[in-house]
Amino acid sequence: MLSSAMRAKVDALWNRFWSGGIANPLSAIEQISYLLFMRRLDEMDAKRQEDAEFLGQPYESLFTGAFEWVPGQLVEKRELRWSRFKNLPPDAMLVHVRDKVFPFIKALRGADQPFARHMKDAVFILPKASLLVEAVGLIDDLYAEIERERQVGQTFHDTQGDLYEHLLSEIATAGKNGQFRTPRHIIQLMVELVDPKLGEMVVDPACGTGGFLLGAFQHVLKTHSSPDQRWTGENGFERGLGDRLTDQRQWEVLRERTFHGYDFDSTMVRVGLMNLLLHGIDQPNLDYADTLSKRFEQAERYDVALANPPFKGSIDKGDMSERIPLATTKTELLFVARIIDLLRIGGRAGVIVPDGVLFGSSKAHVALRRLLLESCELQGIVSMPSGVFKPYAGVSTAALFFVKGGVTKEVWFYDMQADGRTLDDKRTPIAENDIPDVITRWRQRDPATDTDRTAKAFFVPVEEIVATKHDLSINRYKETRHIAVEYDPPKVILARLRALEDEIRKGLDEIEGMLG
């Protein structure tokens, strides 16, 4: 959780970029990401060198030797450290960072790594030396605040991860093809219900900034944390340090081979990479790919899928993967089918869809719902209020939870009416919040007892759903309890009105008498 002092510094950093001429939110965050990474790289290298010296182990610094920043031109890597270049004069600092430091970090992890591939076309676009100097100063202030946070129990990665999440929250406009950030508390809700575990491979086929992958990472850490190494985050969900992961091989699996994401926007891929890196995932497996196209050949590989795919897009029918068994170009339908294809038998998924997917009457809509019921165990549907994704969009949505290859006997529905925020553009925190109840009832759900369709949560047998052309909208099955109201007979009501008139007339007579 960020302190008010840190939030103020992040807001000041954002405002400097805005006033400095970088008004596009994604461009600003991308450039800030590069600077944060430069700062983190210096501190991370110094810490690892210090640990190696303490343990008497060898360690070769990332800043040892020389870097060929242009053919035939070398610079000592130690000069590329944040702690060195931040003391340069403004104009010299801008040239040094743009021409030497930035090429160095782009090539840092080797040409065969996803990081280097996606950084290949990245550019450093800070236009003024004064903006760079101000940004460097503010970032140093932020890291000083991070150190103070660490002194009171926060960890380095957690605090800087929250810092980056707060930066991302500044993206207040929807992107192309219906892209927008999923609120962090909605991500955490879905992760709690899907419950990814250590050793499982997790995928998001439309990952954006990587929020679902981070949510899964933090969930695994929490489940492997001692009680005294857990804390409650600002959204009411527990977080943890993962102190019970005592084997280095477990950390290698978690940080290098567990989380996989794809997106067809190269800028989003770079921002997502930085997001994962700044949260402590050392080898992010993010890639640039259109997972709906026939060029994307992965299938039946993953144990867990978490996603909020684009709602409004459509693709070229000729480019659509032949593995997707739907005759449509609507991405909100295609992505759900693709996720089913990506999962191994027994794999679990949590996917956000617009409400139209649940009741649309087209052949493709019905075919997808039949696929969910017949090829999967559709475990549950959480209907969310229409303001959950404001200010990006006001569309009504639901979260689907299913297991590939299971048998659907009944479907659990939950009517979520509040998520702890107002449902307007401001999304101000409020007391009304169904999310804790969703989690509790999900864990305690029982088809034998959850039969009251006037309640927030209830089961519906699959036979009834099939009989309604596979309609999965909660309003089709939810019942409203009507409370009969008994009124007095009309003559009794008239008598009361006359008595009331007599009282009024008496009062007026008394006032008139007082006036003389």
C-alpha positions as CSV (number, residue, x, y, z in Angstrom):
1,M,0.0,0.0,0.0
2,L,1.4,3.4,-1.0
3,S,1.6,6.1,1.6
4,S,0.1,9.5,0.8
5,A,3.7,10.9,0.5
6,M,4.5,8.4,-2.2
7,R,1.2,9.0,-4.1
8,A,2.0,12.7,-4.1
9,K,5.4,12.1,-5.6
10,V,4.1,9.7,-8.2
11,D,1.5,12.3,-9.2
12,A,4.2,15.0,-9.3
13,L,6.2,12.8,-11.6
14,W,3.2,12.2,-13.9
15,N,2.5,15.9,-14.0
16,R,6.1,16.7,-14.9
17,F,5.8,14.5,-18.0
18,W,2.5,16.0,-18.9
19,S,3.7,19.5,-18.7
20,G,7.0,18.5,-20.4
21,G,5.2,17.7,-23.6
22,I,4.5,13.9,-23.3
23,A,0.7,14.0,-23.0
24,N,-0.1,10.5,-24.3
25,P,-0.6,8.4,-21.1
26,L,0.9,5.2,-22.6
27,S,4.0,7.1,-23.9
28,A,4.5,8.8,-20.6
29,I,4.3,5.5,-18.6
30,E,6.6,3.8,-21.1
31,Q,9.3,6.5,-20.6
32,I,8.9,6.5,-16.9
33,S,9.2,2.7,-16.9
34,Y,12.6,3.0,-18.6
35,L,13.8,5.4,-16.0
36,L,12.5,3.3,-13.1
37,F,14.2,0.3,-14.6
38,M,17.5,2.1,-14.9
39,R,17.3,3.1,-11.2
40,R,16.3,-0.5,-10.2
41,L,19.1,-2.0,-12.2
42,D,21.7,0.0,-10.3
43,E,20.3,-0.8,-6.9
44,M,19.7,-4.5,-7.7
45,D,23.3,-4.9,-9.0
46,A,24.8,-3.2,-5.9
47,K,22.6,-5.4,-3.6
48,R,23.7,-8.6,-5.4
49,Q,27.3,-7.6,-5.2
50,E,27.0,-6.8,-1.5
51,D,25.4,-10.2,-0.9
52,A,28.1,-12.1,-2.8
53,E,30.8,-10.3,-0.8
54,F,29.1,-11.2,2.5
55,L,28.8,-14.9,1.4
56,G,32.3,-15.0,0.0
57,Q,30.9,-15.9,-3.5
58,P,32.0,-14.6,-6.9
59,Y,29.8,-12.1,-8.6
60,E,30.4,-10.2,-11.9
61,S,28.6,-6.9,-11.9
62,L,26.4,-6.0,-14.8
63,F,28.4,-2.8,-15.0
64,T,31.8,-4.5,-15.4
65,G,33.8,-3.9,-18.7
66,A,32.8,-1.8,-21.6
67,F,29.8,-1.4,-23.8
68,E,29.9,-0.7,-27.6
69,W,27.2,1.9,-27.9
70,V,27.9,2.5,-31.6
71,P,30.3,0.5,-33.8
72,G,33.8,1.2,-32.7
73,Q,32.8,3.4,-29.8
74,L,33.1,2.0,-26.2
75,V,32.0,3.4,-22.9
76,E,32.8,2.0,-19.5
77,K,29.7,0.3,-18.1
78,R,30.2,1.8,-14.7
79,E,29.5,5.1,-16.3
80,L,26.0,3.8,-17.3
81,R,24.9,3.4,-13.6
82,W,22.1,5.6,-12.4
83,S,24.3,6.7,-9.4
84,R,26.9,8.0,-11.9
85,F,24.9,9.7,-14.6
86,K,22.5,11.4,-12.3
87,N,25.2,13.8,-11.3
88,L,26.0,15.0,-14.8
89,P,25.0,18.5,-16.0
90,P,21.5,18.5,-17.6
91,D,22.4,18.7,-21.3
92,A,25.2,16.1,-20.9
93,M,22.9,13.8,-18.9
94,L,20.2,13.8,-21.6
95,V,22.7,12.9,-24.3
96,H,24.4,10.3,-22.1
97,V,21.1,8.6,-21.2
98,R,19.6,8.7,-24.7
99,D,22.7,7.6,-26.6
100,K,24.5,5.2,-24.2
101,V,22.4,4.2,-21.2
102,F,19.2,3.4,-23.1
103,P,20.9,1.3,-25.7
104,F,22.7,-0.6,-22.9
105,I,19.5,-1.5,-21.1
106,K,17.9,-2.5,-24.4
107,A,20.6,-5.1,-25.1
108,L,21.0,-6.1,-21.5
109,R,19.4,-9.6,-21.5
110,G,20.7,-10.9,-24.8
111,A,19.2,-10.8,-28.2
112,D,17.4,-14.2,-27.7
113,Q,15.4,-13.0,-24.7
114,P,11.8,-11.6,-25.0
115,F,13.0,-8.4,-23.2
116,A,15.6,-7.6,-25.9
117,R,13.3,-8.5,-28.7
118,H,10.5,-6.2,-27.6
119,M,12.9,-3.4,-26.6
120,K,14.5,-3.5,-30.1
121,D,12.1,-0.9,-31.4
122,A,11.8,1.1,-28.2
123,V,12.9,4.8,-28.3
124,F,13.8,7.3,-25.6
125,I,11.8,10.4,-26.4
126,L,12.3,12.8,-23.5
127,P,12.5,16.1,-25.3
128,K,14.2,18.3,-22.8
129,A,17.1,18.0,-20.4
130,S,15.2,19.8,-17.7
131,L,12.4,17.2,-17.8
132,L,15.0,14.4,-17.4
133,V,16.7,16.1,-14.4
134,E,13.3,16.7,-12.7
135,A,12.3,13.0,-13.4
136,V,15.6,11.7,-12.1
137,G,15.2,13.8,-8.9
138,L,11.6,12.7,-8.3
139,I,12.5,9.0,-8.9
140,D,15.3,9.3,-6.4
141,D,12.9,10.8,-3.9
142,L,10.5,7.9,-4.6
143,Y,13.2,5.3,-3.9
144,A,14.1,7.2,-0.7
145,E,10.5,6.9,0.3
146,I,10.6,3.2,-0.7
147,E,13.5,2.7,1.8
148,R,11.5,4.4,4.5
149,E,8.6,2.0,3.7
150,R,10.9,-0.9,3.9
151,Q,12.0,0.2,7.4
152,V,8.4,-0.2,8.5
153,G,7.9,-3.7,7.1
154,Q,7.3,-3.4,3.4
155,T,9.6,-5.2,0.9
156,F,11.4,-3.5,-2.0
157,H,9.5,-5.3,-4.7
158,D,6.1,-4.8,-3.1
159,T,6.4,-1.1,-2.6
160,Q,7.8,-0.4,-6.1
161,G,5.2,-2.7,-7.6
162,D,2.5,-0.7,-5.9
163,L,4.2,2.4,-7.2
164,Y,4.0,1.1,-10.7
165,E,0.4,0.1,-10.3
166,H,-0.5,3.6,-9.2
167,L,1.2,5.0,-12.3
168,L,-0.8,2.6,-14.5
169,S,-4.0,3.8,-12.8
170,E,-3.4,7.1,-14.4
171,I,-4.3,5.6,-17.8
172,A,-7.8,7.0,-17.9
173,T,-8.8,6.5,-21.5
174,A,-9.7,3.2,-23.3
175,G,-7.2,1.9,-25.8
176,K,-7.8,0.4,-29.2
177,N,-10.2,-2.4,-29.8
178,G,-11.8,-2.1,-26.4
179,Q,-8.6,-2.4,-24.4
180,F,-8.7,-1.0,-20.8
181,R,-7.1,-1.8,-17.5
182,T,-8.9,-4.3,-15.3
183,P,-9.3,-2.9,-11.7
184,R,-6.8,-4.5,-9.4
185,H,-9.5,-5.6,-6.9
186,I,-11.4,-7.4,-9.7
187,I,-8.2,-9.2,-10.7
188,Q,-7.6,-10.2,-7.1
189,L,-11.2,-11.5,-6.9
190,M,-10.8,-13.7,-10.0
191,V,-7.4,-15.0,-8.9
192,E,-8.8,-16.0,-5.5
193,L,-11.6,-18.0,-7.2
194,V,-9.3,-19.7,-9.8
195,D,-6.6,-20.3,-7.2
196,P,-3.4,-20.8,-9.3
197,K,-0.8,-23.0,-7.6
198,L,3.0,-23.2,-7.5
199,G,4.2,-25.3,-10.5
200,E,1.2,-24.5,-12.7
201,M,1.7,-22.6,-16.0
202,V,-0.5,-19.4,-16.1
203,V,-1.4,-17.6,-19.3
204,D,-3.2,-14.4,-20.3
205,P,-3.8,-14.3,-24.1
206,A,-4.6,-10.6,-24.1
207,C,-2.3,-9.5,-21.2
208,G,-2.1,-5.7,-21.6
209,T,0.0,-4.4,-18.7
210,G,0.2,-7.9,-17.1
211,G,-2.2,-7.3,-14.2
212,F,-3.6,-10.8,-14.1
213,L,-0.2,-12.4,-14.3
214,L,0.9,-10.2,-11.3
215,G,-2.2,-11.1,-9.4
216,A,-1.5,-14.8,-9.9
217,F,2.2,-14.3,-8.8
218,Q,1.1,-12.4,-5.6
219,H,-1.5,-15.1,-4.9
220,V,1.1,-17.9,-5.1
221,L,3.4,-15.9,-2.8
222,K,0.6,-15.4,-0.3
223,T,-0.2,-19.1,-0.1
224,H,3.4,-19.8,0.6
225,S,3.9,-17.2,3.3
226,S,4.0,-17.6,7.1
227,P,1.2,-15.8,9.0
228,D,3.7,-13.2,10.3
229,Q,4.8,-12.5,6.8
230,R,1.4,-11.6,5.5
231,W,-0.4,-8.3,5.4
232,T,-3.7,-6.9,4.1
233,G,-3.3,-4.7,1.0
234,E,-5.4,-1.6,0.3
235,N,-8.1,-3.6,-1.6
236,G,-8.7,-5.9,1.5
237,F,-6.8,-8.9,0.0
238,E,-4.0,-10.6,1.8
239,R,-0.4,-10.3,0.5
240,G,2.7,-12.2,1.4
241,L,6.4,-12.5,1.0
242,G,6.6,-16.2,0.0
243,D,9.0,-17.0,2.8
244,R,8.1,-20.7,2.7
245,L,9.5,-21.0,-0.7
246,T,12.9,-22.1,0.6
247,D,14.2,-24.0,-2.4
248,Q,15.9,-21.8,-5.0
249,R,14.4,-24.0,-7.7
250,Q,10.9,-23.0,-6.6
251,W,11.8,-19.4,-7.1
252,E,13.3,-20.1,-10.6
253,V,10.1,-21.9,-11.6
254,L,7.9,-19.1,-10.3
255,R,9.9,-16.2,-11.7
256,E,11.1,-17.7,-15.0
257,R,8.7,-20.4,-16.2
258,T,5.2,-19.9,-14.7
259,F,3.7,-16.7,-16.2
260,H,3.1,-16.3,-19.9
261,G,1.3,-13.4,-21.6
262,Y,0.6,-12.2,-25.2
263,D,-0.7,-9.0,-26.7
264,F,-0.9,-7.5,-30.2
265,D,0.1,-4.0,-29.1
266,S,3.9,-3.7,-28.9
267,T,3.7,-0.7,-26.5
268,M,1.5,-2.7,-24.1
269,V,4.0,-5.6,-24.3
270,R,6.9,-3.3,-23.3
271,V,4.9,-1.7,-20.5
272,G,3.8,-5.2,-19.3
273,L,7.4,-6.4,-19.3
274,M,8.5,-3.4,-17.2
275,N,5.5,-4.0,-14.8
276,L,6.5,-7.7,-14.3
277,L,10.2,-6.8,-13.9
278,L,9.5,-4.1,-11.3
279,H,7.4,-6.6,-9.3
280,G,10.4,-9.0,-9.1
281,I,9.7,-11.4,-11.9
282,D,13.2,-11.6,-13.4
283,Q,12.4,-13.4,-16.7
284,P,9.0,-12.3,-17.9
285,N,7.5,-14.5,-20.6
286,L,5.6,-11.8,-22.5
287,D,5.4,-11.8,-26.3
288,Y,4.0,-9.8,-29.1
289,A,1.3,-12.0,-30.8
290,D,-2.2,-12.0,-32.0
291,T,-3.5,-15.1,-30.2
292,L,-6.5,-15.4,-32.4
293,S,-4.6,-15.6,-35.7
294,K,-3.5,-18.8,-37.4
295,R,0.1,-17.8,-36.9
296,F,-0.3,-18.4,-33.2
297,E,0.1,-22.2,-32.9
298,Q,0.1,-22.9,-29.1
299,A,-2.6,-25.2,-27.8
300,E,-3.4,-27.4,-24.8
301,R,-0.3,-26.1,-22.9
302,Y,-1.5,-24.2,-19.8
303,D,-2.9,-25.1,-16.4
304,V,-4.6,-21.7,-15.7
305,A,-5.9,-18.9,-17.8
306,L,-6.9,-15.5,-16.5
307,A,-8.1,-12.8,-18.9
308,N,-10.1,-9.7,-19.7
309,P,-9.9,-9.8,-23.5
310,P,-11.0,-7.0,-25.8
311,F,-14.8,-6.6,-26.2
312,K,-15.2,-4.6,-29.3
313,G,-12.7,-5.9,-31.8
314,S,-13.0,-8.1,-34.8
315,I,-10.4,-9.8,-37.0
316,D,-9.9,-10.7,-40.6
317,K,-11.8,-14.0,-41.1
318,G,-9.1,-15.3,-43.4
319,D,-6.5,-14.8,-40.6
320,M,-8.4,-16.5,-37.9
321,S,-7.0,-19.7,-36.4
322,E,-8.6,-22.9,-37.7
323,R,-8.5,-24.2,-34.1
324,I,-11.3,-21.9,-33.0
325,P,-14.6,-23.7,-33.7
326,L,-16.8,-20.5,-34.1
327,A,-18.0,-18.9,-37.3
328,T,-17.7,-15.3,-36.2
329,T,-15.2,-12.5,-36.1
330,K,-16.3,-11.1,-32.7
331,T,-13.3,-11.1,-30.4
332,E,-15.4,-11.4,-27.2
333,L,-16.5,-14.8,-28.4
334,L,-13.3,-15.9,-30.1
335,F,-11.1,-15.3,-27.1
336,V,-13.2,-17.5,-24.8
337,A,-12.9,-20.3,-27.4
338,R,-9.2,-19.7,-27.7
339,I,-8.7,-19.9,-24.0
340,I,-10.4,-23.3,-23.9
341,D,-8.0,-24.4,-26.6
342,L,-5.0,-23.1,-24.7
343,L,-5.8,-25.1,-21.6
344,R,-4.8,-28.6,-20.8
345,I,-7.5,-31.1,-19.8
346,G,-8.3,-30.1,-16.2
347,G,-7.0,-26.6,-16.7
348,R,-9.0,-23.8,-15.0
349,A,-10.0,-20.4,-16.3
350,G,-11.4,-17.1,-15.1
351,V,-12.5,-14.8,-18.0
352,I,-14.4,-11.5,-18.1
353,V,-17.0,-11.1,-20.9
354,P,-19.6,-8.5,-21.8
355,D,-23.1,-9.6,-20.8
356,G,-24.1,-10.1,-24.5
357,V,-22.0,-13.2,-24.6
358,L,-24.3,-14.8,-22.0
359,F,-27.6,-14.3,-23.9
360,G,-26.8,-13.4,-27.5
361,S,-29.0,-15.2,-30.0
362,S,-26.6,-15.6,-32.9
363,K,-25.4,-19.1,-33.9
364,A,-21.9,-18.2,-32.7
365,H,-23.1,-17.0,-29.3
366,V,-25.1,-20.2,-28.8
367,A,-22.3,-22.4,-30.0
368,L,-19.8,-20.8,-27.5
369,R,-22.2,-21.4,-24.6
370,R,-22.8,-25.0,-25.7
371,L,-19.0,-25.4,-25.8
372,L,-18.7,-24.1,-22.3
373,L,-21.4,-26.4,-21.0
374,E,-20.5,-29.6,-23.0
375,S,-16.7,-29.4,-23.3
376,C,-16.0,-27.8,-19.9
377,E,-17.4,-27.8,-16.4
378,L,-18.8,-24.3,-16.2
379,Q,-18.5,-23.8,-12.5
380,G,-19.8,-20.3,-12.0
381,I,-20.7,-16.9,-13.3
382,V,-20.3,-13.7,-11.3
383,S,-22.5,-11.0,-12.7
384,M,-20.9,-7.6,-12.1
385,P,-22.5,-4.1,-12.0
386,S,-22.2,-2.0,-15.1
387,G,-19.9,0.7,-13.6
388,V,-17.0,-1.7,-12.6
389,F,-14.9,-0.6,-15.6
390,K,-15.6,3.1,-15.5
391,P,-14.1,5.5,-16.5
392,Y,-13.1,3.3,-19.4
393,A,-16.4,1.8,-20.3
394,G,-19.9,1.4,-18.8
395,V,-20.7,-2.0,-20.3
396,S,-22.3,-4.7,-18.1
397,T,-19.9,-7.6,-17.6
398,A,-19.6,-11.0,-16.0
399,A,-16.8,-13.3,-15.0
400,L,-16.9,-16.9,-16.2
401,F,-15.1,-19.7,-14.2
402,F,-14.7,-23.1,-15.8
403,V,-12.6,-26.3,-16.0
404,K,-11.7,-27.7,-19.4
405,G,-12.9,-31.3,-19.9
406,G,-15.2,-31.5,-17.0
407,V,-18.9,-32.2,-17.0
408,T,-21.3,-29.4,-16.2
409,K,-24.2,-30.6,-14.0
410,E,-25.2,-27.2,-12.5
411,V,-23.9,-23.6,-12.7
412,W,-23.4,-21.4,-9.7
413,F,-24.6,-17.8,-10.2
414,Y,-23.7,-14.7,-8.1
415,D,-25.4,-11.4,-8.4
416,M,-22.7,-8.9,-7.4
417,Q,-24.2,-5.5,-6.9
418,A,-21.3,-3.6,-5.3
419,D,-17.6,-3.9,-5.5
420,G,-16.5,-1.4,-2.8
421,R,-16.4,1.6,-5.2
422,T,-19.0,4.0,-6.5
423,L,-20.2,3.1,-9.9
424,D,-19.6,6.5,-11.5
425,D,-16.4,7.8,-13.3
426,K,-14.7,8.7,-9.9
427,R,-14.9,5.1,-8.5
428,T,-14.6,6.4,-4.9
429,P,-14.2,3.8,-2.2
430,I,-17.5,3.0,-0.3
431,A,-18.5,0.5,2.4
432,E,-20.9,-1.5,0.2
433,N,-18.8,-4.4,-1.1
434,D,-20.0,-7.9,-2.2
435,I,-16.5,-9.2,-3.0
436,P,-15.7,-10.8,0.4
437,D,-19.1,-12.5,0.2
438,V,-18.4,-13.8,-3.3
439,I,-15.2,-15.5,-2.1
440,T,-16.8,-16.9,1.0
441,R,-19.9,-18.3,-0.9
442,W,-17.7,-19.6,-3.7
443,R,-15.7,-21.7,-1.2
444,Q,-18.8,-22.9,0.6
445,R,-21.0,-23.4,-2.5
446,D,-23.3,-26.5,-2.4
447,P,-25.9,-27.4,-5.0
448,A,-27.9,-29.2,-2.4
449,T,-28.4,-26.0,-0.3
450,D,-27.9,-23.1,-2.6
451,T,-31.3,-23.3,-4.2
452,D,-33.0,-20.0,-3.2
453,R,-33.1,-18.0,-6.4
454,T,-34.1,-14.8,-4.6
455,A,-30.6,-14.9,-2.9
456,K,-27.4,-13.4,-4.2
457,A,-26.0,-16.8,-5.0
458,F,-27.7,-20.0,-6.3
459,F,-27.3,-23.0,-8.5
460,V,-29.2,-23.8,-11.8
461,P,-29.3,-27.3,-13.2
462,V,-27.7,-27.6,-16.6
463,E,-30.9,-29.2,-18.0
464,E,-32.8,-26.0,-17.3
465,I,-30.1,-23.9,-19.0
466,V,-30.1,-26.1,-22.1
467,A,-33.9,-25.7,-22.4
468,T,-33.5,-21.9,-22.6
469,K,-31.1,-22.1,-25.7
470,H,-28.1,-22.2,-23.3
471,D,-29.0,-18.7,-21.9
472,L,-26.4,-17.9,-19.1
473,S,-27.7,-14.5,-18.0
474,I,-28.5,-14.4,-14.3
475,N,-31.7,-12.4,-14.9
476,R,-33.1,-15.4,-16.7
477,Y,-33.1,-17.5,-13.5
478,K,-33.1,-15.0,-10.6
479,E,-36.4,-14.6,-8.9
480,T,-37.7,-11.5,-7.1
481,R,-39.4,-11.9,-3.8
482,H,-42.6,-9.9,-3.7
483,I,-43.7,-8.9,-0.2
484,A,-47.5,-8.5,0.0
485,V,-48.5,-5.2,1.6
486,E,-51.8,-5.0,3.5
487,Y,-53.6,-1.7,3.5
488,D,-56.4,-0.5,5.7
489,P,-59.9,-0.3,4.2
490,P,-60.7,3.0,2.3
491,K,-63.2,4.1,5.0
492,V,-60.6,3.8,7.7
493,I,-58.1,5.9,5.7
494,L,-60.8,8.5,5.0
495,A,-61.5,8.7,8.8
496,R,-57.9,9.3,9.5
497,L,-57.7,12.1,6.9
498,R,-60.8,13.8,8.5
499,A,-59.2,13.5,12.0
500,L,-56.0,15.1,10.6
501,E,-58.0,17.9,9.0
502,D,-59.7,18.6,12.4
503,E,-56.3,18.8,14.1
504,I,-55.1,21.3,11.5
505,R,-58.3,23.4,11.7
506,K,-58.0,23.5,15.5
507,G,-54.4,24.6,15.3
508,L,-55.3,27.4,12.8
509,D,-58.1,28.6,15.2
510,E,-55.6,28.8,18.1
511,I,-53.1,30.9,16.0
512,E,-55.9,33.2,14.8
513,G,-57.0,33.7,18.5
514,M,-53.5,34.7,19.4
515,L,-53.4,37.3,16.7
516,G,-56.6,39.0,18.2
